[in-house]
Amino acid sequence: MAKQSFGFTSYFNTNSETSGSWKDIGGSGVTHNTNWSNVDFSNVPVGNIYQFEFTSNTAHDPCLDDIDTLYVSVVECTCEGGIFLIFLICV
């Protein structure tokens, strides 16, 4: 069985601000732990693109917190040995 969960925080690059909050923009129904380091897509329909927003919380006036959107496409792929779920990540 393919991986059906992963951590959103692992997709930050080394220079990114990691302090902030995630939001499920479209109400996908994924399950996740408090800091979104384990997001489970096993209970959402295959073939959809899901949007999640990260807002940093470290800006100081006059700057604003950064907001970035993570797009996740859950795709069913038939490969040798069975059916696997593949996550296409775009930021």
C-alpha positions as MATLAB code, in Angstrom:
seq = 'MAKQSFGFTSYFNTNSETSGSWKDIGGSGVTHNTNWSNVDFSNVPVGNIYQFEFTSNTAHDPCLDDIDTLYVSVVECTCEGGIFLIFLICV';
ca = [
       0.000    0.000    0.000;
       1.267    3.450   -0.880;
       1.818    6.213    1.580;
      -1.478    7.951    2.395;
      -0.223   10.519    4.858;
       2.666   12.939    5.088;
       3.795   16.002    7.008;
       3.133   19.428    5.558;
       5.972   20.946    7.564;
       8.491   18.747    5.728;
       7.852   20.780    2.548;
       9.310   24.015    3.956;
      12.678   24.928    2.517;
      15.501   25.609    4.961;
      15.042   29.408    4.788;
      11.274   29.347    5.340;
       9.407   30.552    8.382;
       7.895   27.479   10.032;
       6.040   29.177   12.877;
       2.397   29.722   11.993;
      -0.853   27.931   11.287;
      -2.393   25.733    8.584;
      -5.961   25.929    7.300;
      -7.909   23.494    5.113;
      -9.309   26.053    2.650;
     -11.915   23.836    1.002;
     -12.867   21.666    3.960;
     -11.398   18.525    2.369;
     -11.948   16.373    5.433;
      -8.345   15.218    5.816;
      -7.355   14.258    9.306;
      -4.242   15.774   10.864;
      -2.453   16.221   14.131;
      -2.140   19.598   15.877;
       0.883   20.933   13.977;
       0.000   19.308   10.624;
       3.161   17.191   10.630;
       0.982   14.131    9.909;
      -1.838   14.722    7.397;
      -3.863   11.672    6.352;
      -5.553   11.640    2.924;
      -6.939    8.091    3.117;
     -10.486    9.355    3.722;
     -10.767   11.877    0.849;
     -11.904   11.203   -2.725;
      -9.250   10.465   -5.341;
      -9.100   12.793   -8.343;
      -9.545   16.099   -6.531;
      -7.131   18.929   -5.846;
      -7.128   20.099   -2.237;
      -5.945   23.522   -1.057;
      -4.283   24.266    2.253;
      -3.083   27.656    3.448;
      -0.158   28.397    5.748;
       0.045   31.757    7.542;
       3.202   32.671    9.412;
       2.873   34.434   12.756;
       6.223   36.163   13.197;
       5.928   39.429   11.264;
       6.700   42.691   13.038;
       5.104   46.025   12.105;
       5.050   47.327    9.461;
       5.490   43.905    7.811;
       2.675   41.399    7.342;
       2.726   37.658    7.951;
       3.379   35.509    4.892;
       0.523   33.454    3.439;
       1.253   30.534    1.119;
      -1.048   27.953   -0.465;
      -0.203   24.269   -0.815;
      -2.111   22.351   -3.524;
      -2.358   18.578   -3.174;
      -3.726   16.397   -5.959;
      -4.656   12.882   -4.855;
      -4.328   10.563   -7.833;
      -5.040    6.840   -8.120;
      -2.353    5.190  -10.175;
      -2.425    1.591  -11.334;
       1.092    0.217  -11.143;
       2.587   -3.252  -11.044;
       1.552   -4.904   -7.818;
      -1.645   -2.979   -7.182;
      -3.183    0.450   -6.880;
      -1.236    3.259   -5.251;
      -2.138    6.782   -4.210;
       0.280    9.433   -5.441;
       0.429   12.940   -4.028;
       1.381   15.717   -6.425;
       2.551   18.673   -4.387;
       2.586   22.200   -5.798;
       3.475   25.283   -3.788;
];
